């Protein structure tokens, strides 16, 4: 959640604080929380991104939606498509 808050609070998104808090509240209420059950070391340029792969695999996700190029460069990981937000919105 800290990462979501940090990203949503970036100046380039120009989101008021109350919007960030509303989005975080929605995520807290509707997200499926998982505890990763294995360590993944796929992303070597930024190892801190591996936590997202760990959560996606443990949660048996269909997609990992990201704006991070280190993750997007994977395109797919263990059957999970790694896609940008615009592509995910198109799928919806």
TORDOVO-484397 format. One record per atom (N, C-alpha, C): atom name; z, x, y. Coordinates in steps of 0.05 Angstrom, whole numbers, plus 5000, padded with zeros to 4 digits. Layout:
// TORDOVO-484397
 atom   up east north
   CA    Z    X     Y
...
This chain:
// TORDOVO-484397
 atom   up east north
    N 5000 5016  4976
   CA 5000 5000  5000
    C 5000 5017  5025
    N 5013 5040  5024
   CA 5014 5058  5047
    C 4986 5067  5054
    N 4970 5073  5034
   CA 4942 5082  5039
    C 4926 5059  5051
    N 4929 5035  5041
   CA 4915 5012  5053
    C 4923 5009  5083
    N 4948 5011  5088
   CA 4958 5008  5116
    C 4946 5030  5134
    N 4947 5055  5124
   CA 4936 5077  5139
    C 4907 5074  5145
    N 4892 5065  5125
   CA 4863 5062  5129
    C 4857 5039  5148
    N 4869 5016  5143
   CA 4864 4993  5160
    C 4873 4997  5189
    N 4891 5015  5193
   CA 4901 5021  5220
    C 4884 5042  5235
    N 4864 5053  5223
   CA 4848 5073  5236
    C 4834 5061  5260
    N 4832 5076  5282
   CA 4820 5066  5306
    C 4791 5056  5303
    N 4776 5068  5285
   CA 4748 5059  5282
    C 4745 5030  5273
    N 4766 5019  5260
   CA 4764 4992  5251
    C 4772 4972  5273
    N 4786 4982  5293
   CA 4794 4966  5316
    C 4808 4940  5309
    N 4825 4941  5289
   CA 4840 4917  5280
    C 4867 4916  5294
    N 4874 4894  5306
   CA 4901 4891  5318
    C 4922 4894  5296
    N 4946 4903  5303
   CA 4967 4906  5284
    C 4973 4882  5268
    N 4973 4858  5281
   CA 4979 4834  5267
    C 4958 4828  5245
    N 4933 4835  5250
   CA 4912 4831  5229
    C 4917 4849  5205
    N 4924 4874  5211
   CA 4930 4893  5190
    C 4953 4882  5173
    N 4974 4872  5186
   CA 4997 4861  5171
    C 4990 4836  5155
    N 4973 4819  5166
   CA 4963 4796  5151
    C 4948 4804  5126
    N 4930 4823  5129
   CA 4914 4833  5106
    C 4932 4845  5085
    N 4952 4861  5094
   CA 4971 4873  5075
    C 4987 4852  5060
    N 4995 4831  5075
   CA 5010 4809  5062
    C 4993 4795  5041
    N 4968 4791  5048
   CA 4950 4778  5028
    C 4947 4795  5003
    N 4943 4821  5007
   CA 4941 4839  4984
    C 4966 4839  4968
    N 4989 4840  4981
   CA 5015 4840  4966
    C 5017 4815  4949
    N 5009 4792  4960
   CA 5012 4767  4946
    C 4992 4762  4924
    N 4968 4772  4927
   CA 4946 4766  4908
    C 4937 4788  4890
    N 4946 4812  4896
   CA 4937 4835  4879
    C 4950 4834  4851
    N 4935 4845  4832
   CA 4947 4849  4806
    C 4957 4877  4805
    N 4984 4880  4804
   CA 4996 4906  4805
    C 4997 4918  4777
    N 4988 4943  4776
   CA 4988 4958  4750
    C 5002 4984  4753
    N 5013 4994  4731
   CA 5024 5020  4730
    C 5006 5037  4713
    N 4993 5057  4725
   CA 4975 5074  4709
    C 4989 5085  4684
    N 4974 5084  4662
   CA 4986 5094  4637
    C 4974 5120  4627
    N 4958 5133  4644
   CA 4947 5159  4638
    C 4939 5173  4664
    N 4939 5199  4662
   CA 4931 5216  4685
    C 4901 5222  4683
    N 4887 5219  4705
   CA 4858 5224  4707
    C 4854 5246  4727
    N 4836 5265  4720
   CA 4830 5287  4737
    C 4800 5290  4741
    N 4787 5268  4747
   CA 4758 5267  4750
    C 4748 5277  4777
    N 4762 5269  4798
   CA 4754 5277  4825
    C 4767 5304  4832
    N 4750 5324  4835
   CA 4761 5351  4840
    C 4762 5358  4870
    N 4743 5347  4886
   CA 4743 5353  4914
    C 4767 5343  4929
    N 4777 5320  4920
   CA 4802 5308  4932
    C 4818 5296  4910
    N 4835 5311  4896
   CA 4850 5301  4873
    C 4867 5277  4880
    N 4874 5272  4905
   CA 4890 5249  4911
    C 4875 5223  4906
    N 4848 5224  4904
   CA 4832 5200  4898
    C 4834 5191  4869
    N 4844 5209  4851
   CA 4846 5202  4823
    C 4864 5178  4818
    N 4884 5174  4835
   CA 4902 5152  4832
    C 4887 5125  4831
    N 4865 5123  4846
   CA 4850 5098  4846
    C 4835 5094  4820
    N 4825 5116  4808
   CA 4813 5114  4781
    C 4834 5106  4761
    N 4858 5118  4763
   CA 4880 5112  4744
    C 4887 5083  4745
    N 4889 5072  4769
   CA 4896 5043  4772
    C 4873 5025  4762
    N 4848 5033  4768
   CA 4826 5016  4759
    C 4824 5016  4728
    N 4827 5039  4716
   CA 4826 5041  4686
    C 4849 5025  4674
    N 4873 5029  4684
   CA 4897 5016  4673
    C 4895 4985  4677
    N 4883 4977  4699
   CA 4881 4948  4705
    C 4856 4936  4693
    N 4841 4951  4678
   CA 4816 4942  4666
    C 4797 4929  4686
    N 4794 4942  4709
   CA 4777 4932  4730
    C 4748 4933  4723
    N 4733 4915  4735
   CA 4704 4915  4733
    C 4691 4933  4754
    N 4704 4934  4778
   CA 4694 4949  4801
    C 4716 4964  4814
    N 4709 4986  4825
   CA 4727 5000  4844
    C 4712 5001  4870
    N 4722 4987  4890
   CA 4709 4985  4916
    C 4722 5006  4934
    N 4704 5022  4946
   CA 4715 5044  4962
    C 4694 5052  4983
    N 4704 5065  5004
   CA 4687 5077  5024
    C 4689 5107  5022
    N 4702 5117  5002
   CA 4707 5146  4999
    C 4684 5158  4983
    N 4670 5178  4996
   CA 4646 5190  4983
    C 4653 5204  4957
    N 4677 5215  4954
   CA 4684 5229  4929
    C 4684 5209  4906
    N 4694 5185  4911
   CA 4694 5165  4890
    C 4666 5152  4887
    N 4652 5146  4909
   CA 4626 5134  4908
    C 4606 5152  4894
    N 4609 5178  4896
   CA 4591 5196  4882
    C 4592 5193  4852
    N 4614 5183  4842
   CA 4616 5178  4813
    C 4597 5156  4803
    N 4593 5136  4820
   CA 4577 5112  4814
    C 4589 5095  4792
    N 4600 5107  4772
   CA 4612 5093  4749
    C 4632 5111  4736
    N 4654 5099  4727
   CA 4674 5115  4712
    C 4685 5098  4690
    N 4681 5106  4665
   CA 4690 5092  4641
    C 4683 5062  4642
    N 4659 5056  4650
   CA 4649 5029  4651
    C 4656 5014  4676
    N 4670 5026  4694
   CA 4678 5013  4719
    C 4658 5022  4741
    N 4645 5003  4753
   CA 4626 5010  4775
    C 4642 5018  4800
    N 4634 5040  4812
   CA 4646 5048  4837
    C 4626 5042  4859
    N 4633 5023  4877
   CA 4614 5013  4896
    C 4626 5011  4924
    N 4609 5012  4944
   CA 4618 5008  4972
    C 4624 4978  4977
    N 4640 4973  4997
   CA 4648 4945  5003
    C 4624 4926  5008
    N 4603 4936  5022
   CA 4580 4918  5027
    C 4567 4909  5001
    N 4566 4927  4982
   CA 4554 4919  4956
    C 4571 4899  4941
    N 4598 4903  4943
   CA 4616 4884  4930
    C 4613 4856  4943
    N 4612 4855  4969
   CA 4609 4830  4983
    C 4583 4816  4975
    N 4562 4832  4970
   CA 4537 4821  4961
    C 4540 4809  4933
    N 4555 4822  4916
   CA 4560 4811  4889
    C 4575 4785  4889
    N 4593 4782  4909
   CA 4609 4758  4911
    C 4591 4735  4919
